[in-house]
Amino acid sequence: MSLLLFIEIIYVLVVLAVIVKIILDTDDSVKAAAYILLVAVLPVIGIAVYFTVGLNFRKKELYSRKLQLNKNQGEEVEKFIEVYRHEGNVNLENAYPDFYKINRLFPHVPLGFSTQKNEVALLRNGEEKFPELLAILESAQHHIHLEYYIYENDKIGNEVADILIKKSNEGVQVRFIYDDFGSRSIRKTIVPKLKKSGIKVFAFYKFKLFRVANRLNYRNHRKIVIIDGETAFMGGINISDKYDNSKQNKLYWRDTHLKIKGEAVWSLQNIFIADWNFCSGENLGVEAMFFKRDFAIHNSQWTQIVSSGPDFERPDGLHGYLQAIESAKESIFITTPYFIPPKELLTALKKAAISGIDVRLLAPGVSDSYIVNAVSKSYFGELLECGVRIYQYEKGFVHAKTMVCDRQLSIVGTTNLDQRSFELNFEVNAIVYDQQVAEDLKDMCLDDVKYAKEIEAEEWMQRAKLSRIIEKTIRVFGPLM
């Protein structure tokens, strides 16, 4: 046997072995088919891509351990709080009969049910979030917990860091989790400065070259701040100057965040502590100051916090969206920066529009990823044919991840409408059952539409054939993005 023939046989066996591994490890058949096609068409590159970003660690021991930590932590917290799960279900059902089923969708998620005593405020862009955040951080008395996907070494990043150092020197407990990939700019700058002042800082998965597939693919995409167990911030806005349009950045950045005060903070605190214990190796206990029982709040803005990721057995973020769409009777307005929907979500939106519901989608006209934007556009035609109204935001880049249904229910969080957010990233969403919040979010969306161009179905179908071919071709690899 010649050397060349031997190499060819080994090469074919390796490709076949990788394909078998893809079939065994990938639950989603569409995603599996995309990886197999990539490996078959571009064997060397395809194999490299799969082992870099495609390996499925959801079932591995590492995530099994975190899932168990989450479960143990949640059970401990629920016993401590002694909340009104069953009574709350009844009250919410009476108040919002069209959407109450969502509240029953996450019995397996620690504190995955709704709480009533909350004050929820919508924050538009960094110019509204950052002043509120800085003021609340300054008022901290007991603890500050932060968890961010992107934290930049820029003006706002250093302003927050300076306050953290100041509060730590005053005796406030400060804990900070950053994603080692998304926040790589602070590894040798802000992180050492914080640690030097005595603040505990941990990367959520230290980025190591020899485990690049695991570390790169599963990112902590959450943005959570908790102050004194009473007030929290969560949503789409990271710590970066680009979110603050008062800085006159080159690109206008449109995003949405929430400030929450009340019982929903329990769930966000639980998520943070579970993440903290996992990445720090500590066993941060359930303390009264972390989970306050009494809040000076008179509002009844029902709020449900739903976390999702490879440390959960089900794609809860996706399930929440699907149930909300199915429950809507009049209108659905979605804003998302990345739209690569799984088949069931695409079907749900088309079905809703066909049934007469006013379904609208606001997506970027200007995006930070040409490829992702091209894949998103490949779905527009079939949505338009079913009656979905689609707008492309032109004032800048729309990064908000929101949905509002019937002026009754709102979803604001970190989850993009793509496979990565639903299956791979660690995410968190807030589901708010409140007419005022829903009306404010709907008005915010309608205001954004003023700076967007609506796509006309007939015009869209007649655009250049080359553009359609490119989009459809790239879409084959959409599940990998």
N, C-alpha and C positions, 0 to 999 in steps of 0.2 A: 504494500500500500504506500502510495506516494505521500510525502509530507503535506502537500497541498490538499489532497483528498482527506487526510486525517484531520486537518484544520477545519475543512468544510463540514465534516461530520460533527466535530465538537461544537462548531458554531451553530449548526442546526439544532443540536441537542440542547444547547444553552437557551436558544430562542424558544424552543418548545417548553423547556422547564419554566421559563419566565411566564409564558402564556398560561401554563397550568397553575402557577402561583397566583396570577391575576384572577383566574376563574375561582380559585378556592378562597382568596382573601377579600374579594370585592363583592359586596352584597348587591350593589346596584348594577343591573345587567347592562344598562346604557353606558355607564361609566366603564364597566369591564370591557365592553365592545370597543369603546374609544381607545383604551389602553392597548388592547390587542391589535387594533388597526395601526396604532402608532408604532408598536414593536415590530409588526409585520412589514410595514412600509419603510420605516427607518430603524432597523434593528439596533444598531449601536446607540444612536441618539435616543431612540424610544426606550431602551432598557435603562439608560442613564436617567432619563426623565422619570420613569416609574420608580426607580430606587431612590430618587431624590425627593419627589413630592407625592408619590402614589401609594407608598406602603400603608397598609391599614393597621394602625396601632390601637384601634378602638377595642379590639378583643384581647390585647396583650395584657400581661400581668400588671404593667405599670398603671394602666387605666382601670383595671379591675381593683387595684389597691385604692385608687382615688375614689372610685364609685363607692367602695365600702366605707371610706373615710367620710364621704358626703352623707351616706345613710346614717352612720353612727352619730355624726354631728347633728343632723336634722332631727333625729329622734330625741337627742338630749335637749335641743332647743325647744321643741314642741312640748316636752314635759315641763320645761322651765316656765314657759309662757302660759300654759294651760289655756290656750285660746279657744274660740267659739266656732270651730270648723262647721259643725252641723247647723247651729243656729244661724251662722253667717250664710250658709248655702240657702236657707229658707228666705232670709231677708233679701238677699240679692235676687233670688228668683222672682220675688214679688215686685222688686223695683225695676228689674230689667229682664222681663220674661223672654225676650227674643234672643238674649245672649247668655243666659245663665249657664248653659251647658258647658261653656268654656271653663267655668269655675270648677267643673267636675272632671276636667280632662287630665289633670296632673296629680292624681293621688299618690304617685310614686315619687314625686318631687318634694323634698323637705320644704315645708312652708309654701307649697305651690298653690295655695288657695287664696282667695281675696280677703282683704281686711277693709273695714269700713271707715275707721277714724283716721282720715288722711287729708292733708292739704297738698294739692298738686299744682305746680306752676310751670307753664311752658316757657322755655327760654330759646330765643332765636339768635343763633350764631354766637361766636365768642364774645362779641361786644356786649351781649346781655349775660352770658354765663360767667365770664371771668370776674367782673366786679362783684357779683353775688357770691361766687366761690371764695374770693379773697376775703370778703367781709366775714363770712361764716367761719373760715379757717382762723381768722384773728380772734373770734369769740370762743374758740374751743377751750374746754375746761378739763376734760378727762382724757379723750383720745381722738386721734385722726387716723382714719384708714383710707388708703388710696390704692387703686388698681387701674392701670392704664395700658392700652396697647401701644399708643404713640405718646411719648413724652420727649419734647425737644429741648436741646440746650440753646434756648433763645430767651427773649425778654420775659415772656409769661412763665416759661419754665423756671427761670431763675427767681422770679418774683414769688412763685409758689414755694420753691425750695427755701428761700430766705425766711418765709413765714413758718415753714415746717421746723427749721433750725431754731427760730425764735421760740416757738411754742414748746419744742423739746427742752430747751434750756429753762423754760418755766415749769417743767415737770409734767407736761402733757405727753401721753404715750403716742408715738407716731410710728406707724407701720406702712411700708410702701412696697407694692408688687409692681414690677414693670415687665413687659414682654421683651425678651432679650433680642428679638428680631426687629420689632417695630420701634423700640426705643434704644437702638444701638448707639445713637449719638450721645447718650448720657453715660455710657459705661465708664468712660475715663474722665468725665467732667463732673456732672452733678452727683452721680452715685457716690464717688469717693468723698465728696464734700459733705453729703448727708451722713455717711457712715462715720466720718471723722467727728461729727457733732453728737454721735451716740444714737442716731436714728437707725432702726433696723430696716434694711433694704434687701429684697431678694428678687432675683430674676425668675420669672415663671418659665422654667426650663432654660437652663444655661445653654447657650448655643455652642455645640461642639461639632467639629468637622466630621468625626468618625460616626456621629449619629445624626447626620444632616437631614436625613429623610424624616425622622421623628420630629426633630426640633423645628424644621422649617414648615412642615405641613400642618402641624397642630398649633395654632397660635391663640394666645389669650387676647381676644378681641374686645374684652369687656372694658368699660370706662365707668368706674364706681368710686365715689368719695362718700365717706360716712363720718359725721362729726357728732361725737358724744352720744351715739346710738339714737339720735333724735331726728337729725336732718341728713338727707342724702342727695347726691347728684348722680344721674345716670342718663345715657343717651348716646348720641353719635359724635359728640365733640371731644377730641383729644386735647392734650396740653401742647399747643403749638400756636405760634403767632399767625399762621395762615388762616386760622379760624376767626380772627379778629379783623374785620374789614375796616375798622377805624385806623388801622396801620397803613392803609392805602397800599395793600399788596397788589401784585400784578394781576392776580386772578381773584375775583370775588368768590367767596366760599360760603355757600348756603347750607346751614345745618340746624338741627333741632335737638334740644336737650330738655331734661326734666329736673326740677327741684322738688323733692318730696319730703314732707315732714309728717311723721306719724307711724302707724303700725306697719306699713309696708316696708319700713326701714329694717324690721326684723329679718325679712327675707334677704335683703341686700347684705345685711351684716352676716347672716348665715353663709351666704355665698363667699363673702370675703374670708371669713374665718376658715372655711373648708379649704379654700385655695391657699391661704396662708399656711395652714398646718401641713399641706401637701408639699409646697415648695420650700418651706423653711425647715421642715423636720421637727418643728415644735408641736406642742399640744396645747394651743391656746384654749382655755376653758370657757364655759358658758358663765359669764358674770353678769350681775344685775346691771352694771353700768353699760354693758354692751347691748343688753336687751331690756330697755325701759318698758314698764307696764303702763305707766300713766303719762298721757300726753295732754297738754292744754290746748286741745283742738276741738272745735265745734262742727267742723265740716264733715260731711259723709260722702267723700269722694272715693268710692270703692276702687281699690287698686290691687292688682295681682302681679307678682313678680315671677317671671318664668325664665329660668336659666337653661342652657342647653350646651351640648358639646360631646366630645368623645368619652367623657366621664359619665354619660347618661345612656341608658339602654335604648331610648327612643329619640327621634328628631322632634323634640317638643316645640321648638320654634316654628317649624313647618306646620305641625298639628294645630298650633294656636292660630296661625294665619288661615288655614283651611276651614277651621270651625267658624271663625269670624266671617269669612266670605260666605259660607253656607248659611249662616244665620241672618245675614243682611237682607232687608226687605226693600230698601229704597235706593241707597247709594253706597258706593265704595270708592274711596280716593286713596291711591297709593303713591308714595314718593320713595324712590330708591335710586342709588347711584349705580348699582350693578344689577341687571335684570337677566339672569340666566336660569329661568324657573324649571324645577323638575316637572315632569309630565302632569302629575296630579294637581299642582298649583296652576299650571297653564289651563288645564281642563276646567278647573273651578272658576277661573276668571271668565273664560269663554261661556260657560254655562250660565253664570250670573248675568252677563251682558245679553245673551240670547233671551233670557227670561224677562227682560225689561228693566233690570236694575241699572242705574246710572253708574257705570264703571269707568273710572278715569285713572290714567297712569302718567305720572310726571317723572321723566328720566332725563339724564344729562344730554345737552346738545354738545357741550364741551366736556370731555372726559379726561381723566388722568391715565386712561388705558385705551389706546386705539383698538386693540384686539378685542377686549371685553365689550367695548361699545359696538363693535361690528357684530359680535355674536348677539348682543341684545337686540339690535335692529332686525336680525333674522327672524325674530318672533313677532315683530310688529304686524306683519301682513295678516296672519291668521287671527290676531286679536282685533284688528280693524274690521275684518270681514264679519266678525261676530257682534260688532257695535261698540267695542271698547274705544273710548276717546283717549288719544295719546298725545302728550305734549313734550317737547324738547326744550329744556331750560337753556336760555341764551345769555342771561346776565352774567353767568360764571359757571362754577361747578356745583351742582346740587349733590350734597353728600348725606342728606337727611334720610333716615330709615323710619318711615311712619305709615300708618294706615288709619283711616277714620271711616266708620260705618254708621249710616243713618243718624248722624249727629247724636249718637248715644255712646259709642264705644271707640276708644283710641288705642293704638299700639305705637309706642315710641321706644326705640332701643338701639341695639348695635347690629342687629341681624340684617344683612343684605339678602335680596331675593335671588340667591344663587346656591349652588351645591356646596361651596366651601363653607358658607355660613351655616347651612342647615346640617351639614354632616361632619365638618372638620374642626371649625373654630369653636373656642369657648365663648359663648355669647350670653346676653341677658336682655330681656325685653320687659317693659311695663305695660300691662293691659289695664286701662283706666275706664271704668264704667261710670261715666258722668257726662251729663248733657252740656254743661258749661265748658268743660275741657274739650269735648268733641266739637262744639261749635267754634271755639277758639282755634282749634287745629284745622278745622275745615276752612275757616276764614283765612288762616295763614296759607293754606294750600291754594285757595282761590287767588290770593294776592300774588303768590309765586307764578301762577298761570299768566299774570299780566306781563311777565318777563319771559314767556315761553311761546314757542310757535306750535300751534296745533297741526298735527299731521293729517292731511286729507287722504282718505282711503284711495280714491281714484288716482290721485297724483302719485301716491306712494307705489301703487302697483305698476305705474308706467315709468318709473325711474330706470336708470341705466342698467342694462342686463348684467354688465360686468360687476357692478356693485352687489347685485343680488347673488351672483355666482360666488363672489369672494365671501360674502356673509354666510351663505349656506355651507360653503366648504369649511370655513373656520368653525361653524356651529357643530360640526361633527366632533370637535374636540372640546366643546362647551362644558361637558361634565368634568373635565380635568381642571377647569379654571376656578 
